[in-house]
Every structure is written in structure tokens, then in C-alpha cells.
């Protein structure tokens, strides 16, 4: 049986937690062995878990949240945007 990328993405967290049933884990593992995109998503997710799991605090630049929300709105095609608090952003 072949598993598609969209299914692998749904299993990434459980794969990292080692909580997938053995058969599903094997399917995901075989997929990861030949899919660069899913392997990159796995590595990125693992890095996020490591970064958010430590006690360090990172300061975000002023206006970052607003820029992020505008970019997300643009990418998902809602067309909505956040009002700009600082025109220099």
C-alpha cells in the first residue's frame, strides 16, 4: 500500500511521538525514505518541537505579528488584512 503526502502530514506529530500503530508507522517510514518534501516537513516539525521545548525566549521584531497575519491572509486568499499600526512595517 502507498501512502500520499497529505496523509503523511497528518501523521507527523504521532510519528514523532512514536504513537502510530506499527503498520501505519511502517507506511510513513517507507514514504519518508523517498519523499524529500515530507522528510523536510518532518525535520522542520522536529526542529519546532525542540525550539519550543526549551526555556529560551526570543524577542520578535516590532510589527512582526501584524506582518505575519497580513502574509497569512494573503497566502490563504482571504483578502483580509490587518490594519497597519506602523507605516514603516
Backbone atoms as SQL, in Angstrom:
CREATE TABLE atoms (id INTEGER PRIMARY KEY, chain TEXT, resi INTEGER, resn TEXT, atom TEXT, x REAL, y REAL, z REAL);
INSERT INTO atoms VALUES
  (1, 'A', 1, 'UNK', 'N', 0.843, -1.189, 0.000),
  (2, 'A', 1, 'UNK', 'CA', 0.000, 0.000, 0.000),
  (3, 'A', 1, 'UNK', 'C', 0.885, 1.249, 0.000),
  (4, 'A', 2, 'UNK', 'N', 0.504, 2.238, -0.796),
  (5, 'A', 2, 'UNK', 'CA', 1.232, 3.501, -0.888),
  (6, 'A', 2, 'UNK', 'C', 0.439, 4.556, -0.136),
  (7, 'A', 3, 'UNK', 'N', 1.156, 5.406, 0.579),
  (8, 'A', 3, 'UNK', 'CA', 0.520, 6.473, 1.341),
  (9, 'A', 3, 'UNK', 'C', 0.864, 7.809, 0.675),
  (10, 'A', 4, 'UNK', 'N', -0.101, 8.702, 0.606),
  (11, 'A', 4, 'UNK', 'CA', 0.097, 10.003, -0.037),
  (12, 'A', 4, 'UNK', 'C', 0.650, 11.020, 0.956),
  (13, 'A', 5, 'UNK', 'N', 1.285, 12.062, 0.404),
  (14, 'A', 5, 'UNK', 'CA', 1.882, 13.113, 1.236),
  (15, 'A', 5, 'UNK', 'C', 0.873, 13.704, 2.215),
  (16, 'A', 6, 'UNK', 'N', -0.332, 14.007, 1.746),
  (17, 'A', 6, 'UNK', 'CA', -1.308, 14.651, 2.625),
  (18, 'A', 6, 'UNK', 'C', -1.633, 13.781, 3.840),
  (19, 'A', 7, 'UNK', 'N', -1.547, 12.472, 3.699),
  (20, 'A', 7, 'UNK', 'CA', -1.770, 11.597, 4.842),
  (21, 'A', 7, 'UNK', 'C', -0.562, 11.592, 5.773),
  (22, 'A', 8, 'UNK', 'N', 0.621, 11.603, 5.176),
  (23, 'A', 8, 'UNK', 'CA', 1.846, 11.647, 5.987),
  (24, 'A', 8, 'UNK', 'C', 1.848, 12.902, 6.847),
  (25, 'A', 9, 'UNK', 'N', 1.439, 14.033, 6.274),
  (26, 'A', 9, 'UNK', 'CA', 1.419, 15.284, 7.039),
  (27, 'A', 9, 'UNK', 'C', 0.517, 15.169, 8.257),
  (28, 'A', 10, 'UNK', 'N', -0.579, 14.452, 8.118),
  (29, 'A', 10, 'UNK', 'CA', -1.488, 14.256, 9.259),
  (30, 'A', 10, 'UNK', 'C', -0.868, 13.380, 10.340),
  (31, 'A', 11, 'UNK', 'N', 0.093, 12.550, 9.959),
  (32, 'A', 11, 'UNK', 'CA', 0.705, 11.614, 10.910),
  (33, 'A', 11, 'UNK', 'C', 2.013, 12.123, 11.519),
  (34, 'A', 12, 'UNK', 'N', 2.515, 13.267, 11.086),
  (35, 'A', 12, 'UNK', 'CA', 3.844, 13.727, 11.516),
  (36, 'A', 12, 'UNK', 'C', 3.976, 13.792, 13.038),
  (37, 'A', 13, 'UNK', 'N', 3.021, 14.407, 13.718),
  (38, 'A', 13, 'UNK', 'CA', 3.120, 14.538, 15.180),
  (39, 'A', 13, 'UNK', 'C', 3.126, 13.177, 15.864),
  (40, 'A', 14, 'UNK', 'N', 2.222, 12.319, 15.443),
  (41, 'A', 14, 'UNK', 'CA', 2.172, 10.980, 16.036),
  (42, 'A', 14, 'UNK', 'C', 3.423, 10.175, 15.697),
  (43, 'A', 15, 'UNK', 'N', 3.966, 10.406, 14.512),
  (44, 'A', 15, 'UNK', 'CA', 5.213, 9.738, 14.131),
  (45, 'A', 15, 'UNK', 'C', 6.342, 10.170, 15.074),
  (46, 'A', 16, 'UNK', 'N', 6.442, 11.464, 15.313),
  (47, 'A', 16, 'UNK', 'CA', 7.481, 11.973, 16.215),
  (48, 'A', 16, 'UNK', 'C', 7.281, 11.482, 17.649),
  (49, 'A', 17, 'UNK', 'N', 6.016, 11.354, 18.051),
  (50, 'A', 17, 'UNK', 'CA', 5.703, 10.869, 19.403),
  (51, 'A', 17, 'UNK', 'C', 5.797, 9.354, 19.516),
  (52, 'A', 18, 'UNK', 'N', 6.043, 8.688, 18.400),
  (53, 'A', 18, 'UNK', 'CA', 6.107, 7.232, 18.346),
  (54, 'A', 18, 'UNK', 'C', 4.804, 6.598, 18.840),
  (55, 'A', 19, 'UNK', 'N', 3.684, 7.206, 18.426),
  (56, 'A', 19, 'UNK', 'CA', 2.389, 6.706, 18.874),
  (57, 'A', 19, 'UNK', 'C', 1.518, 6.172, 17.731),
  (58, 'A', 20, 'UNK', 'N', 2.128, 5.978, 16.564),
  (59, 'A', 20, 'UNK', 'CA', 1.388, 5.401, 15.440),
  (60, 'A', 20, 'UNK', 'C', 1.338, 3.882, 15.576),
  (61, 'A', 21, 'UNK', 'N', 0.253, 3.278, 15.103),
  (62, 'A', 21, 'UNK', 'CA', 0.244, 1.814, 15.022),
  (63, 'A', 21, 'UNK', 'C', 1.409, 1.351, 14.139),
  (64, 'A', 22, 'UNK', 'N', 1.932, 0.178, 14.396),
  (65, 'A', 22, 'UNK', 'CA', 3.123, -0.320, 13.696),
  (66, 'A', 22, 'UNK', 'C', 2.955, -0.300, 12.177),
  (67, 'A', 23, 'UNK', 'N', 1.803, -0.719, 11.680),
  (68, 'A', 23, 'UNK', 'CA', 1.585, -0.762, 10.234),
  (69, 'A', 23, 'UNK', 'C', 1.618, 0.636, 9.617),
  (70, 'A', 24, 'UNK', 'N', 0.973, 1.595, 10.281),
  (71, 'A', 24, 'UNK', 'CA', 0.959, 2.977, 9.792),
  (72, 'A', 24, 'UNK', 'C', 2.353, 3.578, 9.866),
  (73, 'A', 25, 'UNK', 'N', 3.061, 3.326, 10.960),
  (74, 'A', 25, 'UNK', 'CA', 4.423, 3.838, 11.110),
  (75, 'A', 25, 'UNK', 'C', 5.313, 3.321, 9.974),
  (76, 'A', 26, 'UNK', 'N', 5.158, 2.065, 9.621),
  (77, 'A', 26, 'UNK', 'CA', 5.944, 1.484, 8.533),
  (78, 'A', 26, 'UNK', 'C', 5.627, 2.163, 7.198),
  (79, 'A', 27, 'UNK', 'N', 4.349, 2.433, 6.948),
  (80, 'A', 27, 'UNK', 'CA', 3.955, 3.130, 5.717),
  (81, 'A', 27, 'UNK', 'C', 4.558, 4.524, 5.657),
  (82, 'A', 28, 'UNK', 'N', 4.483, 5.237, 6.778),
  (83, 'A', 28, 'UNK', 'CA', 5.036, 6.593, 6.844),
  (84, 'A', 28, 'UNK', 'C', 6.550, 6.540, 6.650),
  (85, 'A', 29, 'UNK', 'N', 7.206, 5.589, 7.312),
  (86, 'A', 29, 'UNK', 'CA', 8.659, 5.464, 7.202),
  (87, 'A', 29, 'UNK', 'C', 9.080, 5.197, 5.761),
  (88, 'A', 30, 'UNK', 'N', 8.393, 4.299, 5.078),
  (89, 'A', 30, 'UNK', 'CA', 8.726, 3.998, 3.681),
  (90, 'A', 30, 'UNK', 'C', 8.521, 5.228, 2.792),
  (91, 'A', 31, 'UNK', 'N', 7.465, 5.981, 3.078),
  (92, 'A', 31, 'UNK', 'CA', 7.211, 7.196, 2.311),
  (93, 'A', 31, 'UNK', 'C', 8.333, 8.216, 2.540),
  (94, 'A', 32, 'UNK', 'N', 8.726, 8.383, 3.781),
  (95, 'A', 32, 'UNK', 'CA', 9.772, 9.355, 4.120),
  (96, 'A', 32, 'UNK', 'C', 11.112, 9.009, 3.480),
  (97, 'A', 33, 'UNK', 'N', 11.343, 7.745, 3.226),
  (98, 'A', 33, 'UNK', 'CA', 12.613, 7.322, 2.640),
  (99, 'A', 33, 'UNK', 'C', 12.798, 7.823, 1.212),
  (100, 'A', 34, 'UNK', 'N', 11.697, 8.123, 0.516),
  (101, 'A', 34, 'UNK', 'CA', 11.842, 8.572, -0.867),
  (102, 'A', 34, 'UNK', 'C', 11.219, 9.941, -1.150),
  (103, 'A', 35, 'UNK', 'N', 10.556, 10.546, -0.174),
  (104, 'A', 35, 'UNK', 'CA', 9.898, 11.834, -0.400),
  (105, 'A', 35, 'UNK', 'C', 10.660, 12.955, 0.319),
  (106, 'A', 36, 'UNK', 'N', 11.333, 13.781, -0.465),
  (107, 'A', 36, 'UNK', 'CA', 12.122, 14.871, 0.102),
  (108, 'A', 36, 'UNK', 'C', 11.245, 15.921, 0.788),
  (109, 'A', 37, 'UNK', 'N', 10.082, 16.186, 0.222),
  (110, 'A', 37, 'UNK', 'CA', 9.191, 17.199, 0.796),
  (111, 'A', 37, 'UNK', 'C', 8.717, 16.778, 2.182),
  (112, 'A', 38, 'UNK', 'N', 8.231, 15.559, 2.296),
  (113, 'A', 38, 'UNK', 'CA', 7.736, 15.089, 3.592),
  (114, 'A', 38, 'UNK', 'C', 8.874, 14.955, 4.606),
  (115, 'A', 39, 'UNK', 'N', 10.050, 14.556, 4.133),
  (116, 'A', 39, 'UNK', 'CA', 11.212, 14.480, 5.024),
  (117, 'A', 39, 'UNK', 'C', 11.573, 15.862, 5.555),
  (118, 'A', 40, 'UNK', 'N', 11.484, 16.869, 4.697),
  (119, 'A', 40, 'UNK', 'CA', 11.763, 18.241, 5.120),
  (120, 'A', 40, 'UNK', 'C', 10.719, 18.716, 6.134),
  (121, 'A', 41, 'UNK', 'N', 9.462, 18.357, 5.909),
  (122, 'A', 41, 'UNK', 'CA', 8.403, 18.726, 6.857),
  (123, 'A', 41, 'UNK', 'C', 8.640, 18.041, 8.196),
  (124, 'A', 42, 'UNK', 'N', 9.041, 16.777, 8.164),
  (125, 'A', 42, 'UNK', 'CA', 9.358, 16.065, 9.399),
  (126, 'A', 42, 'UNK', 'C', 10.494, 16.759, 10.136),
  (127, 'A', 43, 'UNK', 'N', 11.568, 17.091, 9.426),
  (128, 'A', 43, 'UNK', 'CA', 12.714, 17.762, 10.055),
  (129, 'A', 43, 'UNK', 'C', 12.321, 19.127, 10.618),
  (130, 'A', 44, 'UNK', 'N', 11.521, 19.862, 9.874),
  (131, 'A', 44, 'UNK', 'CA', 11.082, 21.181, 10.343),
  (132, 'A', 44, 'UNK', 'C', 10.215, 21.062, 11.589),
  (133, 'A', 45, 'UNK', 'N', 9.318, 20.101, 11.577),
  (134, 'A', 45, 'UNK', 'CA', 8.453, 19.897, 12.740),
  (135, 'A', 45, 'UNK', 'C', 9.283, 19.493, 13.952),
  (136, 'A', 46, 'UNK', 'N', 10.239, 18.616, 13.743),
  (137, 'A', 46, 'UNK', 'CA', 11.124, 18.196, 14.833),
  (138, 'A', 46, 'UNK', 'C', 11.882, 19.406, 15.391),
  (139, 'A', 47, 'UNK', 'N', 12.376, 20.278, 14.509),
  (140, 'A', 47, 'UNK', 'CA', 13.090, 21.478, 14.953),
  (141, 'A', 47, 'UNK', 'C', 12.189, 22.409, 15.754),
  (142, 'A', 48, 'UNK', 'N', 10.949, 22.570, 15.311),
  (143, 'A', 48, 'UNK', 'CA', 9.996, 23.419, 16.041),
  (144, 'A', 48, 'UNK', 'C', 9.753, 22.863, 17.435),
  (145, 'A', 49, 'UNK', 'N', 9.604, 21.555, 17.531),
  (146, 'A', 49, 'UNK', 'CA', 9.387, 20.930, 18.838),
  (147, 'A', 49, 'UNK', 'C', 10.575, 21.197, 19.758),
  (148, 'A', 50, 'UNK', 'N', 11.780, 21.063, 19.215),
  (149, 'A', 50, 'UNK', 'CA', 12.984, 21.310, 20.017),
  (150, 'A', 50, 'UNK', 'C', 13.054, 22.773, 20.441),
  (151, 'A', 51, 'UNK', 'N', 12.810, 23.697, 19.499),
  (152, 'A', 51, 'UNK', 'CA', 12.896, 25.123, 19.812),
  (153, 'A', 51, 'UNK', 'C', 11.843, 25.567, 20.827),
  (154, 'A', 52, 'UNK', 'N', 10.636, 25.065, 20.699),
  (155, 'A', 52, 'UNK', 'CA', 9.580, 25.477, 21.627),
  (156, 'A', 52, 'UNK', 'C', 9.667, 24.737, 22.949),
  (157, 'A', 53, 'UNK', 'N', 10.445, 23.670, 22.977),
  (158, 'A', 53, 'UNK', 'CA', 10.548, 22.882, 24.198),
  (159, 'A', 53, 'UNK', 'C', 11.606, 23.374, 25.171),
  (160, 'A', 54, 'UNK', 'N', 12.485, 24.259, 24.719),
  (161, 'A', 54, 'UNK', 'CA', 13.485, 24.747, 25.668),
  (162, 'A', 54, 'UNK', 'C', 12.991, 26.041, 26.322),
  (163, 'A', 55, 'UNK', 'N', 13.735, 26.524, 27.274),
  (164, 'A', 55, 'UNK', 'CA', 13.286, 27.653, 28.092),
  (165, 'A', 55, 'UNK', 'C', 13.714, 29.011, 27.565),
  (166, 'A', 56, 'UNK', 'N', 14.359, 29.034, 26.410),
  (167, 'A', 56, 'UNK', 'CA', 14.804, 30.317, 25.884),
  (168, 'A', 56, 'UNK', 'C', 13.608, 31.122, 25.383),
  (169, 'A', 57, 'UNK', 'N', 13.744, 32.434, 25.460),
  (170, 'A', 57, 'UNK', 'CA', 12.713, 33.343, 24.972),
  (171, 'A', 57, 'UNK', 'C', 13.320, 34.161, 23.843),
  (172, 'A', 58, 'UNK', 'N', 12.580, 34.274, 22.768),
  (173, 'A', 58, 'UNK', 'CA', 13.048, 35.034, 21.627),
  (174, 'A', 58, 'UNK', 'C', 12.187, 36.285, 21.477),
  (175, 'A', 59, 'UNK', 'N', 12.837, 37.421, 21.350),
  (176, 'A', 59, 'UNK', 'CA', 12.134, 38.676, 21.117),
  (177, 'A', 59, 'UNK', 'C', 11.840, 38.802, 19.635),
  (178, 'A', 60, 'UNK', 'N', 10.597, 39.065, 19.301),
  (179, 'A', 60, 'UNK', 'CA', 10.222, 39.272, 17.910),
  (180, 'A', 60, 'UNK', 'C', 10.317, 40.757, 17.580),
  (181, 'A', 61, 'UNK', 'N', 10.665, 41.079, 16.353),
  (182, 'A', 61, 'UNK', 'CA', 10.748, 42.489, 15.972),
  (183, 'A', 61, 'UNK', 'C', 9.377, 43.169, 16.069),
  (184, 'A', 62, 'UNK', 'N', 9.400, 44.462, 16.321),
  (185, 'A', 62, 'UNK', 'CA', 8.157, 45.238, 16.385),
  (186, 'A', 62, 'UNK', 'C', 7.423, 45.104, 15.054),
  (187, 'A', 63, 'UNK', 'N', 6.136, 44.843, 15.119),
  (188, 'A', 63, 'UNK', 'CA', 5.315, 44.723, 13.922),
  (189, 'A', 63, 'UNK', 'C', 5.300, 43.339, 13.300),
  (190, 'A', 64, 'UNK', 'N', 6.045, 42.402, 13.872),
  (191, 'A', 64, 'UNK', 'CA', 6.125, 41.062, 13.294),
  (192, 'A', 64, 'UNK', 'C', 4.755, 40.391, 13.226),
  (193, 'A', 65, 'UNK', 'N', 3.991, 40.456, 14.291),
  (194, 'A', 65, 'UNK', 'CA', 2.685, 39.784, 14.327),
  (195, 'A', 65, 'UNK', 'C', 1.754, 40.306, 13.246),
  (196, 'A', 66, 'UNK', 'N', 1.734, 41.614, 13.072),
  (197, 'A', 66, 'UNK', 'CA', 0.866, 42.204, 12.060),
  (198, 'A', 66, 'UNK', 'C', 1.300, 41.786, 10.653),
  (199, 'A', 67, 'UNK', 'N', 2.621, 41.805, 10.405),
  (200, 'A', 67, 'UNK', 'CA', 3.125, 41.378, 9.092),
  (201, 'A', 67, 'UNK', 'C', 2.817, 39.908, 8.841),
  (202, 'A', 68, 'UNK', 'N', 2.954, 39.099, 9.866),
  (203, 'A', 68, 'UNK', 'CA', 2.664, 37.680, 9.734),
  (204, 'A', 68, 'UNK', 'C', 1.187, 37.456, 9.412),
  (205, 'A', 69, 'UNK', 'N', 0.307, 38.131, 10.121),
  (206, 'A', 69, 'UNK', 'CA', -1.128, 37.976, 9.871),
  (207, 'A', 69, 'UNK', 'C', -1.509, 38.433, 8.469),
  (208, 'A', 70, 'UNK', 'N', -0.920, 39.539, 8.007),
  (209, 'A', 70, 'UNK', 'CA', -1.197, 40.006, 6.646),
  (210, 'A', 70, 'UNK', 'C', -0.717, 38.986, 5.624),
  (211, 'A', 71, 'UNK', 'N', 0.466, 38.453, 5.842),
  (212, 'A', 71, 'UNK', 'CA', 1.022, 37.464, 4.907),
  (213, 'A', 71, 'UNK', 'C', 0.172, 36.199, 4.883),
  (214, 'A', 72, 'UNK', 'N', -0.239, 35.735, 6.057),
  (215, 'A', 72, 'UNK', 'CA', -1.093, 34.546, 6.112),
  (216, 'A', 72, 'UNK', 'C', -2.411, 34.786, 5.399),
  (217, 'A', 73, 'UNK', 'N', -3.014, 35.952, 5.622),
  (218, 'A', 73, 'UNK', 'CA', -4.275, 36.280, 4.955),
  (219, 'A', 73, 'UNK', 'C', -4.086, 36.272, 3.445),
  (220, 'A', 74, 'UNK', 'N', -2.970, 36.811, 2.977),
  (221, 'A', 74, 'UNK', 'CA', -2.687, 36.850, 1.539),
  (222, 'A', 74, 'UNK', 'C', -2.490, 35.435, 0.990),
  (223, 'A', 75, 'UNK', 'N', -1.733, 34.611, 1.718),
  (224, 'A', 75, 'UNK', 'CA', -1.420, 33.256, 1.249),
  (225, 'A', 75, 'UNK', 'C', -2.647, 32.358, 1.200),
  (226, 'A', 76, 'UNK', 'N', -3.548, 32.501, 2.169),
  (227, 'A', 76, 'UNK', 'CA', -4.731, 31.632, 2.157),
  (228, 'A', 76, 'UNK', 'C', -5.858, 32.233, 1.340),
  (229, 'A', 77, 'UNK', 'N', -5.636, 33.437, 0.812),
  (230, 'A', 77, 'UNK', 'CA', -6.561, 34.015, -0.130),
  (231, 'A', 77, 'UNK', 'C', -7.811, 34.621, 0.458),
  (232, 'A', 78, 'UNK', 'N', -7.770, 35.004, 1.731),
  (233, 'A', 78, 'UNK', 'CA', -8.951, 35.615, 2.326),
  (234, 'A', 78, 'UNK', 'C', -9.116, 37.051, 1.871),
  (235, 'A', 79, 'UNK', 'N', -8.017, 37.665, 1.486),
  (236, 'A', 79, 'UNK', 'CA', -8.083, 39.045, 1.042),
  (237, 'A', 79, 'UNK', 'C', -8.188, 40.029, 2.189),
  (238, 'A', 80, 'UNK', 'N', -8.399, 39.536, 3.402),
  (239, 'A', 80, 'UNK', 'CA', -8.477, 40.447, 4.539),
  (240, 'A', 80, 'UNK', 'C', -7.070, 40.793, 4.987),
  (241, 'A', 81, 'UNK', 'N', -6.942, 41.956, 5.537),
  (242, 'A', 81, 'UNK', 'CA', -5.637, 42.349, 6.060),
  (243, 'A', 81, 'UNK', 'C', -5.819, 43.081, 7.364),
  (244, 'A', 82, 'UNK', 'N', -4.764, 43.045, 8.136),
  (245, 'A', 82, 'UNK', 'CA', -4.758, 43.723, 9.423),
  (246, 'A', 82, 'UNK', 'C', -4.435, 45.192, 9.202),
  (247, 'A', 83, 'UNK', 'N', -5.053, 46.085, 9.975),
  (248, 'A', 83, 'UNK', 'CA', -4.665, 47.482, 9.862),
  (249, 'A', 83, 'UNK', 'C', -3.226, 47.656, 10.313),
  (250, 'A', 84, 'UNK', 'N', -2.526, 48.539, 9.662),
  (251, 'A', 84, 'UNK', 'CA', -1.131, 48.768, 10.000),
  (252, 'A', 84, 'UNK', 'C', -1.034, 49.771, 11.131),
  (253, 'A', 85, 'UNK', 'N', -0.330, 49.357, 12.175),
  (254, 'A', 85, 'UNK', 'CA', -0.100, 50.260, 13.301),
  (255, 'A', 85, 'UNK', 'C', 1.065, 51.185, 13.029),
  (256, 'A', 86, 'UNK', 'N', 2.035, 50.676, 12.264),
  (257, 'A', 86, 'UNK', 'CA', 3.240, 51.441, 11.996),
  (258, 'A', 86, 'UNK', 'C', 3.479, 51.427, 10.488),
  (259, 'A', 87, 'UNK', 'N', 3.339, 52.535, 9.814),
  (260, 'A', 87, 'UNK', 'CA', 3.503, 52.560, 8.359),
  (261, 'A', 87, 'UNK', 'C', 4.875, 52.120, 7.898),
  (262, 'A', 88, 'UNK', 'N', 5.858, 52.114, 8.775),
  (263, 'A', 88, 'UNK', 'CA', 7.211, 51.705, 8.394),
  (264, 'A', 88, 'UNK', 'C', 7.354, 50.196, 8.277),
  (265, 'A', 89, 'UNK', 'N', 6.364, 49.414, 8.712),
  (266, 'A', 89, 'UNK', 'CA', 6.441, 47.947, 8.672),
  (267, 'A', 89, 'UNK', 'C', 6.482, 47.428, 7.275);
